[in-house]
């Protein structure tokens, strides 16, 4: 990675309102699910929901303030603000600039962050880890010394609440500071970035949300309309004809093909990136990678002959922090990597899938204290119980521990970061 880059001052922010499975299924019987079904198929027990007047940038701003405090970093030391979000309040200006505005003056009115740039990132749920990778690159290039990375979403607002996928998502934010040096008297362990990996396979159908732009807002069509009716055209008269009927492309809700995403993550994500990022971090040798490839080919994580070596490699990872999409999927990823559930930090049982914020929230939680959750029972294709559910306690991340961050999302994109707590 070149010169050291550290992740410091990780923090999370969540709305006060909570929506439990019981409340959800009682209030939305058309979803045709039970509270137990949601828990047993996703691992989610509740999710947080933003207040009507609360925006992603409000949550992100709160997380940013806490992250700066924990990093012992003054706002005026930040060179770049990166916001990862799928739910911007405006198309522009960037939400990152709105977060910057929240930090631009202290209680005495003195200007801060005057030298910082600000922009938003869009890589679906993979955007926060992408922000860490890009921010680290900016620091190593010499362009910046400190970067504020924020992941924030009010994901419940992009949902069609007649769609069963709505049970998955919740609102929240996370933030961290990237720096070229360790803060003095830090409040929590920092993480030195050892290696990263980014990849995208173009796919517009698995996870998407259409733009709000209306292709009927066409100047030639408007001129034709004006010529047909004659006289002066007012704004109300011109656009009233576009209100109805609503065409199919006007559906701007979040869409996800769950089965397709599941197959993508299981088939591609672990088999393209996992061993490579560990090799870049110096945790896996070229000889070990060669041995696995020779033994298993495309089935690297399924071949019995490679199990012992994969288990050894998995033991080098002290904390696995995946995107909290669905606990069933996260458990299967951990199994593929031979990482015990006691080393997997996820918080979707309490927060649901918080989109761009999920990895940051889980990282903040595992830096601050224990994470507790119940695993989901694993059944074979014929319905036989293969693995019993059990309660898991994930202990805090400590100095010397190696963390593997994994995000995946729209694009389809996936990113890894390997970091060591110091």
C-alpha positions in Angstrom: 0.0 0.0 0.0 3.0 2.4 0.2 2.9 5.0 3.0 0.7 4.1 6.0 -3.0 5.1 6.1 -5.0 4.7 9.2 -8.8 4.4 9.8 -9.5 6.3 13.0 -12.5 7.5 15.0 -15.2 5.2 13.6 -18.7 6.2 14.7 -22.3 5.4 13.9 -25.6 7.4 14.1 -29.1 5.9 14.1 -32.6 7.3 14.2 -34.5 7.1 17.4 -37.6 5.3 15.9 -37.5 1.5 15.8 -39.7 -0.8 13.7 -39.8 -4.4 15.0 -40.8 -7.4 13.0 -43.9 -7.7 15.1 -45.0 -4.1 14.4 -44.2 -4.5 10.7 -46.2 -7.7 10.1 -49.1 -6.5 12.2 -49.3 -3.2 10.4 -48.7 -4.5 6.9 -50.5 -7.9 6.7 -50.3 -7.7 2.9 -46.6 -8.7 3.1 -47.8 -12.1 4.1 -45.0 -12.9 6.5 -44.7 -13.6 10.2 -42.2 -12.0 12.6 -40.6 -15.3 13.1 -40.3 -15.9 9.4 -38.5 -12.6 8.9 -36.1 -13.4 11.8 -35.4 -17.0 10.6 -34.9 -16.1 7.0 -32.9 -12.8 7.4 -31.6 -12.6 11.0 -33.3 -9.2 11.4 -35.4 -8.5 14.5 -35.9 -4.8 14.0 -34.7 -1.8 12.0 -34.4 2.0 12.7 -36.6 4.4 10.7 -35.7 8.1 10.2 -38.2 10.7 11.4 -40.1 12.5 8.6 -37.9 15.6 8.8 -34.6 13.6 9.1 -32.4 13.3 6.0 -29.4 11.0 5.3 -27.1 14.0 5.6 -28.5 14.7 9.1 -27.6 11.2 10.2 -24.3 11.4 8.4 -23.5 14.7 10.0 -24.1 13.2 13.5 -21.8 10.3 12.7 -19.2 12.7 11.2 -19.1 14.8 14.4 -18.7 11.7 16.6 -16.0 10.3 14.3 -14.0 13.5 14.4 -14.2 13.6 18.2 -13.1 10.0 18.5 -10.2 10.5 16.0 -9.1 13.6 18.0 -9.3 15.4 14.7 -10.4 19.0 14.2 -12.7 19.6 11.3 -10.4 22.2 9.8 -7.8 19.4 9.4 -10.0 17.6 6.9 -9.0 17.9 3.2 -11.8 15.8 1.6 -15.3 14.7 2.6 -16.7 11.6 0.8 -20.3 10.7 1.3 -21.5 7.2 0.3 -25.3 7.3 -0.1 -28.1 5.8 -2.1 -30.7 8.3 -0.8 -29.5 11.8 -1.5 -31.8 14.7 -0.5 -30.8 16.5 -3.7 -29.3 15.4 -7.0 -26.9 18.3 -6.4 -25.3 19.9 -4.5 -23.6 16.8 -3.1 -24.7 15.6 0.3 -21.0 15.6 1.3 -21.1 19.4 0.9 -24.2 19.6 3.2 -22.3 17.5 5.8 -19.3 19.8 5.4 -21.7 22.8 6.0 -22.7 21.2 9.4 -19.0 21.3 10.4 -18.0 24.6 8.8 -18.2 26.8 11.9 -17.6 26.1 15.6 -19.6 27.5 18.5 -17.7 30.8 18.2 -18.5 31.1 14.6 -15.0 30.6 13.3 -14.7 29.1 9.9 -13.5 25.5 9.6 -13.0 23.0 6.8 -12.2 25.9 4.5 -9.7 23.9 2.5 -11.8 20.7 2.1 -13.4 19.4 -1.0 -16.6 17.4 -0.9 -18.3 14.9 -3.2 -20.7 11.9 -3.2 -20.0 8.3 -4.2 -22.4 5.9 -5.9 -21.6 2.2 -5.9 -24.8 1.0 -4.2 -24.2 -0.6 -0.8 -20.5 -1.0 -1.6 -19.9 2.7 -1.6 -18.6 3.2 2.0 -15.8 0.7 1.6 -15.1 2.2 -1.8 -14.8 5.6 -0.1 -12.2 4.2 2.3 -10.2 2.8 -0.6 -10.4 6.0 -2.7 -9.7 8.2 0.3 -6.6 6.1 1.2 -5.4 6.5 -2.3 -5.8 10.2 -2.2 -3.7 10.3 1.0 -1.0 8.0 -0.5 -0.8 10.2 -3.6 0.0 13.2 -1.4 -3.2 15.1 -2.4 -4.7 14.8 1.1 -3.6 14.2 4.7 -7.0 13.5 6.3 -10.2 12.3 4.6 -13.7 12.1 6.2 -15.7 9.1 4.8 -19.4 9.0 5.6 -22.0 6.3 4.7 -25.6 7.4 5.3 -28.9 6.3 4.0 -32.6 6.7 4.8 -33.2 3.5 2.9 -36.8 3.0 4.1 -37.8 5.9 1.8 -36.8 4.2 -1.4 -38.9 1.1 -0.8 -42.1 -0.1 -2.2 -43.9 -1.2 1.0 -45.9 -3.7 -0.9 -42.7 -5.6 -1.8 -41.4 -8.2 0.6 -37.8 -6.9 0.1 -38.9 -4.0 2.3 -38.5 -6.1 5.4 -34.7 -6.0 4.9 -33.8 -2.3 5.0 -33.3 0.2 7.8 -31.9 3.7 8.2 -28.5 4.7 9.6 -25.1 6.3 9.1 -21.5 5.6 9.9 -18.3 7.7 9.5 -14.6 7.4 9.9 -11.5 9.5 9.5 -8.6 8.4 7.3 -5.2 9.9 8.2 -1.5 9.6 7.4 -0.6 9.4 11.1 -2.0 8.0 14.3 -3.9 10.4 16.6 -2.5 11.0 20.0 -4.5 9.8 23.0 -7.0 8.0 20.7 -10.3 6.9 22.2 -10.4 3.5 20.4 -8.0 1.4 18.3 -7.1 2.7 14.9 -6.7 0.4 11.9 -3.8 0.5 9.5 -4.9 -0.3 6.0 -2.8 -3.2 4.6 -4.5 -3.8 1.2 -7.6 -3.3 -0.8 -9.5 -4.7 -3.8 -12.2 -3.2 -6.0 -14.1 -4.8 -8.8 -17.3 -4.3 -10.9 -19.1 -6.5 -13.3 -21.6 -4.4 -15.2 -25.2 -5.4 -14.3 -28.2 -3.1 -14.4 -30.8 -5.6 -13.5 -29.8 -7.2 -10.2 -30.1 -4.1 -8.0 -31.3 -0.7 -9.4 -33.4 2.4 -8.8 -34.6 4.4 -11.8 -33.9 8.1 -12.1 -36.7 10.6 -11.4 -35.9 12.3 -14.7 -38.9 12.2 -17.0 -38.1 11.5 -20.7 -41.4 13.1 -21.6 -39.9 16.4 -20.6 -38.7 16.9 -24.2 -38.5 20.3 -25.8 -39.6 19.0 -29.3 -42.7 17.4 -27.7 -43.5 20.6 -25.8 -43.2 22.7 -29.0 -45.5 20.3 -30.8 -48.0 20.6 -28.0 -47.8 24.4 -28.0 -48.4 24.5 -31.8 -51.4 22.2 -31.5 -53.2 24.2 -28.8 -52.0 27.7 -29.9 -51.5 30.6 -27.6 -49.4 31.1 -24.5 -48.4 27.9 -22.6 -48.1 28.1 -18.9 -46.1 25.8 -16.7 -49.2 24.3 -15.2 -50.7 23.7 -18.6 -47.5 22.3 -20.1 -46.8 19.7 -17.4 -50.4 18.8 -16.4 -50.5 16.4 -19.3 -47.4 14.5 -17.9 -49.1 13.7 -14.6 -51.1 10.8 -15.8 -51.2 8.1 -17.0 -48.0 7.1 -15.3 -45.7 5.1 -17.6 -43.9 1.9 -16.5 -40.5 3.6 -16.4 -41.9 6.1 -13.8 -41.5 3.5 -11.0 -38.6 4.9 -9.0 -38.6 2.5 -6.1 -35.7 0.3 -5.1 -35.6 -3.0 -7.0 -33.6 -6.1 -6.2 -33.6 -9.6 -7.7 -32.7 -11.3 -4.4 -31.9 -14.7 -6.0 -29.6 -13.2 -8.6 -27.8 -11.1 -6.0 -27.4 -14.2 -3.8 -25.9 -16.2 -6.7 -23.6 -13.3 -7.6 -22.2 -13.0 -4.1 -21.8 -16.8 -3.6 -20.3 -17.4 -7.0 -18.2 -14.3 -7.6 -17.4 -12.3 -4.6 -15.4 -14.8 -2.5 -13.7 -16.4 -5.6 -12.5 -13.1 -7.0 -10.9 -10.9 -4.4 -10.7 -12.8 -1.2 -7.4 -14.6 -1.7 -6.0 -11.7 -3.8 -6.5 -9.0 -1.1 -5.0 -11.3 1.5 -2.0 -11.9 -0.8 -1.6 -8.1 -1.2 -1.8 -7.7 2.6 0.9 -10.4 3.1 -1.4 -12.8 4.8 -1.4 -15.4 2.1 1.7 -16.5 0.1 1.8 -16.9 -3.7 2.5 -20.6 -3.1 -0.7 -21.0 -1.0 -2.8 -19.3 -3.7 -1.2 -21.5 -6.4 -1.9 -24.6 -4.3 -5.5 -23.8 -3.9 -6.0 -23.0 -7.6 -4.3 -26.2 -8.5 -6.4 -28.2 -6.1 -9.8 -26.7 -6.8 -9.9 -24.4 -9.9 -13.2 -22.6 -10.0 -14.4 -24.5 -6.8 -11.7 -23.1 -4.5 -14.0 -22.8 -1.5 -15.8 -26.1 -1.9 -13.1 -28.7 -2.4 -12.3 -31.0 0.5 -8.6 -31.2 -0.4 -8.3 -27.4 0.2 -10.3 -27.3 3.5 -7.2 -27.5 5.8 -5.4 -24.7 4.0 -8.5 -22.6 3.8 -9.0 -23.1 7.5 -5.5 -22.0 8.2 -6.0 -18.9 6.1 -9.3 -18.1 7.8 -7.6 -18.3 11.2 -5.4 -15.3 10.2 -8.5 -13.1 10.1 -9.6 -12.0 13.5 -12.7 -10.0 12.4 -14.8 -10.4 9.3 -17.0 -7.4 8.8 -19.3 -8.0 5.7 -22.0 -5.8 4.4 -25.1 -6.7 6.4 -27.4 -7.7 3.6 -28.9 -10.9 5.0 -27.6 -13.1 7.8 -28.1 -16.3 5.8 -25.8 -14.9 3.1 -23.2 -13.6 5.6 -23.0 -16.9 7.4 -22.5 -18.7 4.1 -19.7 -16.3 3.2 -18.0 -16.9 6.5 -18.3 -20.6 6.0 -16.8 -20.3 2.5 -13.9 -18.4 4.1 -13.7 -20.8 7.1 -14.2 -18.0 9.5 -16.1 -18.8 12.7 -19.3 -16.8 13.4 -17.6 -15.6 16.6 -15.3 -13.6 14.4 -18.0 -12.2 12.1 -19.2 -8.7 13.1 -22.7 -8.0 11.9 -25.5 -5.8 13.4 -28.4 -6.4 11.1 -30.3 -8.2 13.8 -30.8 -4.7 15.4 -30.5 -2.4 12.4 -31.5 -4.3 9.3 -29.7 -3.8 6.1 -28.5 -0.2 6.5 -27.2 0.0 2.9 -24.0 2.1 2.6 -23.8 2.4 6.4 -23.8 -1.3 7.3 -20.0 -2.0 7.3 -19.2 1.2 9.1 -21.9 0.6 11.8 -20.6 -3.0 12.4 -17.0 -1.8 12.5 -17.9 0.9 15.0 -19.7 -1.6 17.2 -16.9 -4.2 17.2 -14.4 -1.5 18.1 -16.6 -0.3 21.0 -17.8 -3.6 22.6 -19.3 -7.0 22.2 -21.7 -7.8 19.4 -24.3 -10.4 20.1 -26.6 -12.2 17.6 -28.3 -15.5 17.0 -27.2 -17.5 14.0 -29.7 -18.9 11.6 -30.3 -22.6 11.2 -28.8 -24.1 8.1 -30.8 -26.7 6.2 -29.9 -28.8 3.2 -31.7 -28.7 -0.1 -34.1 -31.4 1.0 -34.9 -29.5 4.2 -32.8 -31.5 6.7 -31.3 -29.5 9.6 -27.5 -29.3 9.0 -26.5 -26.7 11.6 -28.5 -25.7 14.7 -28.9 -22.0 15.5 -26.9 -20.7 18.4 -26.1 -17.5 20.2 -22.9 -15.8 19.3 -20.8 -13.2 21.1 -18.2 -11.3 19.0 -15.6 -9.7 21.3 -14.2 -6.2 20.6 -11.5 -5.7 18.1 -8.2 -5.3 19.8 -4.7 -4.1 18.9 -3.0 -6.6 16.7 -6.2 -8.0 15.3 -6.6 -8.3 11.5 -10.0 -7.1 10.1 -11.4 -8.0 6.7 -14.0 -5.6 5.4 -16.3 -6.7 2.6 -19.0 -4.7 0.8 -21.1 -5.6 -2.3 -23.9 -3.8 -4.1 -25.3 -2.4 -7.2 -23.2 -2.4 -10.3 -22.6 -5.2 -9.5 -19.6 -4.1 -7.4 -17.7 -5.5 -4.5 -14.7 -4.2 -2.4 -12.4 -5.6 0.2 -10.2 -3.9 2.7 -7.7 -5.6 5.0 -6.6 -3.6 8.0 -4.7 -4.3 11.3 -5.7 -2.7 14.6 -3.0 -0.7 16.2 
